[in-house]
Amino acid sequence: MLPVIETIALRQMASGDRLHLQLYKFIGARPGKKVYIQSNLHGAEIAGNAVIHQLIEFFLTINDTELTGEIWLVPVCNPMGTNERAHHFSPGRYCVYEAKDWNRIFWDYEKEADDLVAFTKSQVHIDLEVVRQNYLTRIKQQFAKILEKINSTSSVPYTNLFSYKLQNLSLDADYLIDLHSSTDQALEYLYYFRSREDSAKYFGFDFGILLDKYDGDAFDEAFIKPWLALEACFKELGREIKFDVEAWTLELGTGMQMNPDSVAKGVRGMKNYLAQKGVLQIPDLLDDTKTHEMTFTSSSNRKKYYAIAGGMIQSRIKLGSSVKAGEKLYQILSFNKEGKLPSVIDVFAGQDGLVYDVATNQAVNEGEFVLGIVS
C-alpha cells in the first residue's frame, strides 16, 4: 500500500529558505478510526523518527484491505528544534526566541468552553457517536478563529503558527500518539490519561505514568483534555460514558540516540496497539496483553533530584535500579573555592522507587538535574 504524501509549508527564514513538514497518509479500504502519529517535537528526541520510518516500511508491505481507517504520520515534526545545535549537543527543547518549551504551546479548547454544562445537558439522551461529532464541530469552529489571527496583518508569534499547523492535522483524530524520548538518559515508558489503562497495556511497556496533574498546554493534553472534561460533565449529570478517544506520549529511552532496543520496542508496541484497536486487520500482530504485567503510577509520584552543590557526579546509581529510602543515590565531587580540600557529598534517596531518568552530563552546577525516581 502506498501513502499519500503531502508537503506542508511551515516557515520562511530570514535567508529566504523555507521549512516544511512531510505528512504520510495511509488510507485503508474501509472507513474507520483516524490515527495521528508524530515524532521529534523536542529537537534531541529522535528515536521516534526511526519508529515512524519502520512503520512506513511495514505499511508499504500490506494491502489496503488490512487497514481500516487511516494512519497519518509526521516524522521530524519540529524542524526548528531538530536543527538546533550547541557544539556536539542537540538541545532543541525550547523555542529560544520566545523562551517557550515546544511542548507547552498548544491550544486547549476546554479553557475557552464556558458553556460545557449547557452543551452536555443538550446531549444527555443522544447517541454517543452523535455527541462526539457535535462536540468536535464546536471544537473546530473555535479552532478556526486561530487562522483568522494568523492571516491578519499583525499575524501571531511563530509558536502559535507552529502549534496551529500540528493541531490542524490532528484535531479530528481518534487516537493520537506523540513519540518522545528523554532529553537525557531514560527507560522506555508511556504517559496516559484517566481510565485508559487497558489500552495502555497494548504497547507492551513495563510501566506507565498517569498524567493526573497537567495544564493542558502539552500536545497530548490539549488533544484529550476537552474529551475528559466532557466525560466528567456527563458523569455529574448521571450518564457514564467514555469516548473512544485516546492520547499517548511514548518515551523511547535516551535523547540524541537511535537506540535499536528502544526503537524496536516502540515499533512492536505501535503495531500491537493498532491491531488491538482494529485499525490494522492483521491477526498475526496481536500480542497477548492480558498476561503482560505493567506497573502504573501517577505523575505526582515522580521525584526529581537536583544538585545540592556544584561539582562532578560520581558513583551514581544505574538507570533502571530500584532504590529504597535512605539508599545512596550518588556523590558530588565538589571543588570549593574556600581554601579547603575538595569534598565528597553523599546524596540519599528520600523514598522507595525506580530510577527512570538520569542526566547525561555528570558535571553539574548547583540546582541542576541529576536523576529522577518514580514510586
N, C-alpha and C positions, 0 to 999 in steps of 0.2 A: 504494500500500500504506500503510495506516495503522498507526501503532505502538500498542503497549500502553504507557500512561503510568502510572507509579507515583510517588507522592509519599511519601518516606521521612522520618519524623521523625528529627531529628539531635540537637537540643539545646534545652533550655529555659533562657532567660536570666534574670537576676535581676529584670528588668522584667516577667517573665511571658510575653514574646514567645518564639516558637519558630522555630528554624532548621530548614530541610528540604533534602533533596536531591530532584531530579527525575530519574527514570530513564525513558529511551525505549527500548522493546524492539521491534525489527523482526524478525519471525519468518517464515522462509521456508516455502514449500510442502513442502519436503523437509528431513528432519533432516540435520544436518551439524555443522560446527565452530561453536563459540561465540566471538565476538569481543567483547572488552570495551574500550571507549574512554572515557577521561575527560580533562578539561581543568581548568586553573586551580587545581592543587594548591597552588602558590605564588600569593599574592594579586596580585602585579603582573604575572603572566604570563597575559595574557588572550587572546592571538591564537587559542589553541586553541578558545575558545568560538565564534569566528566559523567555524572549520573545522567544528565539530560542527553548528552551525546550517545551514551549506550542505550538509553531508551529509544532515541530516534532510530538508531541502527536496528533495534529489535522490532520497532513498529514497521520498518521497511520490509520485514520478512513475513508479516502476517497479511491476511486478506481483510478487506473492509467488512466482511460478514462476521469477523471475530471481534469487532469493535462496535459497541452500542453507545451512541452519543458521540462526543468529540473531546479530544485532548489538545489543549493549547500549551505550547512550551516556549518559554523565553529564557534562553541562556544569556549570560553576561548582561543582566537587566539594568545594570548601572555602570555604563562606560566611564563616567566621571570618576567614580570611586575605584574602579578596576585599574585605571591608568595612573592613579596617584602613586608617587614614589618618594621615598626618603632613603637615599643610598640604596642598600640592598633590601630594604624593607618595603612592603606594600601595605600602607595603612588603609586609607580609603573608608574609614568608618564614619567620617564626618564630612559634610559639605563645609570646607574650610572658609569659603566666602561668607556663608551665612551662620557658621558655627552651630550647625544642627546635625544630629545623628540622622543618617539616611533612612533609618527605620523608625523614626519618630516624627514623621512629617505628614502622615496620611489623614485623609478626610473621614470623619466619623459621623455618620448620619444621625446617630442617636442623640448627639449633642445639640442637634437642631430640631429634633422631632418633639415639639412641645405638645402635640396632640395625640400622643401614643395611646392614652387611655380611651379617648373618644374613638380612635380608629379601631382599637381592639373590641370595644363594645359593639361596633357595627359589624364585626366579623365573627362574633361568638358562635353563630349557628351555620357558618358557611364551610364548605368543604376545604380541607387543609391545603390542597394544591391551588385552589382559587385564592385563598388567603395569601399564599406565597406570591402569586402573580400580582395581586393587588398591592401588596406591600412593596414588592420590587419596583412596581411602577412609580410609587411615591418616592422611593429612594432615587430612581433615575431622574425624575423630574427635578428634585433638589440638586442632584449632582450636576445637571446640565447648566445650572447657574454659574458654575466654576468656569465653564468655557466662555461664557459672556465676559467674565473678568479678564480671562486670558486674551481675548480678542479685542479688548478695549485699548484705547491709545495709551493708557497708563500701564497696561499689562500687569504681570504679577512676578514675584521673585521666582528664580529658577526651580527651587524645591517644590513650589506649588505646581508649576508646569510639569515637572517630572512625576510627581505623585499622581497628577491627573492622568498622564499617559498610561501608567501601570494600572491604576484603578479602573480606567475606562475599558481595559482589556478583560478585567477580572470581575467586575461588579455583578454580573449576572451568572457567575459560576455557581455550581452546586458544591464542588469540592475544590478548595484552594490549598496548594502546597508550596511553601516558601523554603527553599533549600539554603541553609546557612552552615557555618562551622564556627569554631571558636576563633576569636582574634588571636588567642594564644594556643595552648595545647589542651585538648579535652577528649572526653569519651564521646561515643555516639548516643544520642538520646533525642527525645522529641518533646515539644510543648503542645499541650492540648487544652481544651476548654470543657466547661461543665457538661456532664452526662454524655461524654463521647469516649469513655474508657474502652468500651467494647471494640470500637473501630480502631482505637489506638493500638490494640494488640496485633492488628493485621500487618503492621510494619515490621514486627519481629524484633524490635529493640528491647534491650534489657530493662530500661526504665524510662518513665515519662514524668514530666513536671506539669502539674495543673496550674494554669495561669489564673490564680484566684485573686490577684491584685494587678490591675492594669489601668492605663488611662485612655486606651483606645486609639493611640496615635501610631502604633506599630501596624505593619501591613496586615498580618493575620487578625489582629484585634479589631481594626477598623472594618474588616470584612464581616466578621461574625458577630460583633457586639450588638448591632441592631436586631439580629435574629434572636439572640439570647434575651435581649430586653423584651421582645415581643412574646417569647415563650413565658417569661416571668409574669408579664402582664396578663396573659391568658390564665395562668395558674391562679392569680389573685381573683380572677372572675369565675373560678371554678372549673375551668377546662384545661386538662392536662394534655399538652401537645409537645411534640419535638419535630422540628423541621429536619429534613434530610439535607442539611447544610453543614459542612464541616470545614474547618480551617486548621492547618498544621504547620508548625515550623520544625523541620528536621535539622538537627545539629549533627553534622557529619565530621566530627573529630577536629583535627588541628588546622589552624589557619595557614595560608601561604603554601599549602601542600595538597597534592592529589594522592593521598594515601590509598593504595589499592584496596585494603581491607575496608576502609570507611566507604569508598565508592561502591564496592561490591555489596555491602550491607544496605546501602541506600537503594541500589538498583533492585535487589531482591525484595526489599520491603515495598518499594513502589509498585512492582509488578503484582505482588500478592494483594496489596491494598486495592488496586484497580480491578483485579479479578474478583475479590471478595465483594466489592461494591457493584459487580455486574457490568462494569464498563468494558473490561476485557472478557470475552466469552471463550476462555481457554482453560479448560479444567486442569490441565497439567501444571498450571501456575499456582494452583491453590495449595497453600500450606495448612497444616492442622494447627490453628492458633488456639484451640480450646485448651491444649495442654501446655501452651507457652507461658512460662512464669515471668510476669512483668511486674516490676516494682513501681508503684505510683506514689508520688509525693506532691507537695504544693510549693509554689514559688516562694511563699512566705517562709518555707523551711530551709531556704538557701542561706548560707553564711559566707560572706567574702572576708578574707583576711588581708589586711593592708599592713605594710611595713611600719613597725613602731619606731624604727630608726633607719637612717640611711646606711647603705653598705652593700655587701655581696651575700647572696643567698647560698647556703651550703647545707648538706645533709638533709635535703628536703625529702619528705615522704613521697613515694612514687604515685603518679597518676593512677587512679583506679583502686587505690588502697582503702580498706575500711579502717576507720580510726575510732578509738574510744576517748571519751572526755579525759583530759589530763595527759594524753599521749603526746610526745614531742612531734611537732609538725615540721619544723625547720630551724635553722640557725641563721642569724645575721652576723656576718663578719664586719664589724664596724671600725672604720679608721677615723678616730676622732681628731680634732684639731685643737686639743686642750693640753698638749704637752704630756699626754699619757700614752701607755702602750695600747695597741689595738685590743678590742674586747670582742668576745663571742656572746651573743644574746640568744638564749633558747626561747622558742615560742611554742606554746602548748595548745592543744585543741580544747575549745570550750564546750563541745558537745560531741556525741557519737555521730558518725555519718560516713559518707563516701566522698573521697576526693575526686571531683569530676572535672575540674578545670585548674590549670596551673599556668603561671606566667612564663612566656618564652625567655624573656630577659631575666637573668639572675643577678643583675646589678639594679638596685632599687634606691630611689630617693624616698625619704620618709613620706608615708601616706600613699605609696603606690601599691597596686595589686600584686599579691604573691600567689594565692590559691583560693579555690572555692570548695566548700563542703556542702553537701545536701544530705539532710537526715529524713 
